[in-house]
Amino acid sequence: PEVINGRTHKATVVDLSPWVEYEFRVVASNSVGIGEPSRPSALLKTKAAVPVVAPTNIGGGGGSRSELVITWEPVSEELQNGEGFGYIVMFRPLGSTTWTKAVVASVESSKYVYRNESITPLSPFEVKVGVYNNEGEGTLSPISIIYSGEDEPQMAPAGASALSVSAAAVEVSWLPIPWNRHTGRVLGYEVRGW
């Protein structure tokens, strides 16, 4: 901190964080050195302000059919800047001009799930997450692209064939299902025999 003239008995401390408790001590100094610090002042909380730090690690995806799952890393308490803290979630289908807005009032929340039967599987959405408190709305995160939930694969594997390799084993092969919005990501196959 700045050294204050010995004839001054008051100072303004700047660049403090909003809505944080502080205590202060004063130290006298001269050409010989620095003396002992004073006893701490009483705790003093700075006034609240609009939050300025947006959530990070915006992600999501997955979920069930007709769902858009949005996740983020919660904002720590010292960056909430006041009472009544929560999150603003905004999203729109990629290419759309109209944003849908939802408010998540829980401080600890890190997830929002939007359900709508009109969402087609694996549809891309533009998403941004912001913050607010009793003082007003704060900063929004940069836009992230998140895909809606998948549906079960809509096509069967093609080219299934079987080859007897021993008296007790058969090797089964097939052509993989190509990835597209209608098939989704194939995580595995099930082989049935009768």
C-alpha positions as CSV (number, residue, x, y, z in Angstrom):
1,P,0.0,0.0,0.0
2,E,0.9,3.6,-0.5
3,V,2.9,5.2,2.3
4,I,0.9,8.0,4.0
5,N,2.3,11.3,5.3
6,G,2.9,11.2,9.1
7,R,0.6,14.2,9.6
8,T,-2.4,12.4,7.9
9,H,-4.7,10.3,10.1
10,K,-7.1,9.0,7.5
11,A,-6.8,6.9,4.3
12,T,-9.1,5.5,1.6
13,V,-8.4,1.9,0.7
14,V,-9.3,1.2,-2.9
15,D,-9.6,-1.8,-5.3
16,L,-11.4,-4.0,-2.7
17,S,-13.7,-6.8,-3.7
18,P,-17.5,-6.1,-3.3
19,W,-19.4,-7.9,-0.5
20,V,-16.3,-9.2,1.3
21,E,-15.5,-8.7,5.0
22,Y,-12.2,-6.9,5.7
23,E,-10.3,-5.8,8.8
24,F,-7.5,-3.3,8.8
25,R,-4.3,-2.6,10.7
26,V,-2.0,0.5,10.7
27,V,1.8,0.4,10.9
28,A,3.9,3.4,11.8
29,S,7.3,3.8,10.1
30,N,10.2,6.3,10.2
31,S,13.8,6.4,9.0
32,V,14.8,3.8,11.6
33,G,12.2,1.2,10.5
34,I,8.7,-0.1,10.9
35,G,6.9,-0.4,14.3
36,E,4.4,-3.0,15.5
37,P,1.0,-3.1,13.8
38,S,-2.1,-1.8,15.5
39,R,-4.8,-4.1,16.7
40,P,-7.2,-5.2,13.9
41,S,-10.2,-2.9,13.2
42,A,-13.7,-4.3,13.5
43,L,-14.8,-6.4,10.5
44,L,-16.3,-4.3,7.8
45,K,-18.1,-5.7,4.8
46,T,-17.9,-3.8,1.5
47,K,-21.2,-3.0,-0.4
48,A,-22.7,-5.4,-2.9
49,A,-22.2,-4.9,-6.6
50,V,-23.3,-6.5,-9.9
51,P,-21.3,-9.7,-10.4
52,V,-18.7,-9.4,-13.1
53,V,-17.3,-13.0,-13.4
54,A,-19.2,-15.4,-15.7
55,P,-19.3,-19.2,-15.2
56,T,-16.6,-21.2,-16.9
57,N,-16.3,-24.6,-18.5
58,I,-19.7,-24.3,-20.3
59,G,-20.6,-27.8,-21.6
60,G,-23.2,-30.4,-21.5
61,G,-24.9,-32.6,-24.1
62,G,-26.0,-36.1,-23.6
63,G,-29.2,-36.6,-21.7
64,S,-32.3,-38.3,-23.0
65,R,-34.2,-37.8,-26.2
66,S,-35.8,-34.3,-26.4
67,E,-33.4,-32.8,-23.8
68,L,-30.7,-30.2,-23.9
69,V,-28.4,-30.6,-20.9
70,I,-26.2,-27.5,-20.1
71,T,-23.5,-27.6,-17.4
72,W,-21.0,-25.1,-16.0
73,E,-18.5,-24.6,-13.2
74,P,-20.2,-22.6,-10.4
75,V,-18.9,-19.2,-9.5
76,S,-17.1,-19.1,-6.1
77,E,-18.6,-17.2,-3.2
78,E,-16.0,-14.4,-3.1
79,L,-16.9,-13.5,-6.8
80,Q,-20.7,-13.5,-6.3
81,N,-20.6,-9.8,-5.1
82,G,-23.9,-9.9,-3.2
83,E,-27.1,-11.6,-2.0
84,G,-29.6,-13.3,-4.2
85,F,-26.9,-14.8,-6.5
86,G,-28.0,-17.1,-9.4
87,Y,-27.4,-18.1,-13.0
88,I,-29.0,-17.0,-16.3
89,V,-29.0,-19.7,-19.0
90,M,-29.6,-18.6,-22.6
91,F,-29.7,-21.0,-25.6
92,R,-31.0,-21.1,-29.1
93,P,-30.8,-23.6,-32.0
94,L,-27.8,-23.0,-34.1
95,G,-28.8,-20.5,-36.9
96,S,-31.8,-19.1,-35.0
97,T,-32.0,-15.5,-33.9
98,T,-34.2,-15.9,-30.9
99,W,-32.7,-16.8,-27.5
100,T,-34.6,-18.8,-24.8
101,K,-33.8,-17.6,-21.3
102,A,-34.0,-19.5,-18.0
103,V,-33.1,-18.5,-14.5
104,V,-31.5,-20.9,-12.1
105,A,-31.8,-19.4,-8.6
106,S,-29.6,-21.9,-6.7
107,V,-26.1,-20.7,-5.9
108,E,-24.7,-24.3,-6.0
109,S,-26.3,-25.2,-9.3
110,S,-24.1,-26.3,-12.1
111,K,-26.6,-27.9,-14.5
112,Y,-29.8,-27.0,-16.3
113,V,-31.9,-29.4,-18.4
114,Y,-34.4,-28.1,-21.0
115,R,-37.0,-30.6,-22.1
116,N,-39.1,-30.1,-25.3
117,E,-40.6,-32.8,-27.6
118,S,-39.8,-30.7,-30.6
119,I,-36.0,-31.0,-30.1
120,T,-34.6,-33.4,-32.6
121,P,-31.8,-35.7,-31.5
122,L,-28.2,-34.4,-31.7
123,S,-29.3,-30.8,-32.7
124,P,-26.6,-28.1,-32.1
125,F,-27.5,-25.2,-29.8
126,E,-25.7,-22.0,-29.0
127,V,-25.4,-21.6,-25.3
128,K,-24.2,-18.9,-22.9
129,V,-24.5,-18.8,-19.1
130,G,-24.5,-15.6,-17.1
131,V,-24.8,-14.5,-13.5
132,Y,-27.0,-12.1,-11.4
133,N,-27.6,-11.0,-7.9
134,N,-29.9,-8.5,-6.1
135,E,-27.9,-5.7,-7.7
136,G,-28.6,-6.8,-11.3
137,E,-27.5,-9.0,-14.1
138,G,-23.8,-9.5,-14.7
139,T,-21.5,-10.9,-17.3
140,L,-22.4,-13.7,-19.8
141,S,-20.0,-16.4,-20.8
142,P,-18.8,-16.7,-24.5
143,I,-21.1,-18.9,-26.7
144,S,-20.5,-22.6,-26.6
145,I,-22.0,-25.2,-29.0
146,I,-23.8,-28.0,-27.2
147,Y,-25.8,-30.9,-28.8
148,S,-29.2,-32.1,-27.6
149,G,-29.7,-35.7,-26.4
150,E,-29.5,-38.6,-28.7
151,D,-32.1,-41.1,-29.7
152,E,-31.5,-44.8,-30.1
153,P,-30.0,-45.7,-33.5
154,Q,-32.7,-45.7,-36.2
155,M,-31.0,-48.2,-38.5
156,A,-29.7,-51.7,-38.2
157,P,-26.1,-52.7,-39.0
158,A,-25.8,-54.1,-42.6
159,G,-23.8,-56.9,-44.1
160,A,-24.1,-59.3,-41.1
161,S,-22.3,-62.6,-41.8
162,A,-21.3,-65.6,-39.7
163,L,-18.3,-67.9,-40.1
164,S,-17.9,-71.2,-38.2
165,V,-14.4,-71.2,-36.6
166,S,-14.7,-74.3,-34.4
167,A,-17.2,-76.8,-33.1
168,A,-18.2,-74.3,-30.3
169,A,-17.5,-70.8,-31.8
170,V,-18.8,-68.7,-34.6
171,E,-17.3,-65.4,-35.8
172,V,-19.9,-62.8,-36.6
173,S,-19.1,-59.6,-38.6
174,W,-21.1,-56.6,-39.9
175,L,-20.6,-53.2,-41.4
176,P,-20.4,-50.3,-38.8
177,I,-23.3,-47.8,-38.8
178,P,-21.9,-44.4,-40.1
179,W,-22.3,-41.5,-37.7
180,N,-25.0,-38.9,-38.6
181,R,-27.6,-36.9,-36.8
182,H,-30.2,-39.8,-37.1
183,T,-27.9,-42.6,-35.9
184,G,-26.0,-40.7,-33.2
185,R,-22.8,-42.1,-31.8
186,V,-22.9,-45.8,-31.7
187,L,-21.3,-46.9,-28.4
188,G,-21.6,-50.6,-28.9
189,Y,-23.3,-53.5,-30.7
190,E,-25.3,-56.4,-29.3
191,V,-25.0,-59.8,-31.1
192,R,-27.9,-62.1,-30.7
193,G,-28.0,-65.8,-31.9
194,W,-30.7,-68.5,-31.9
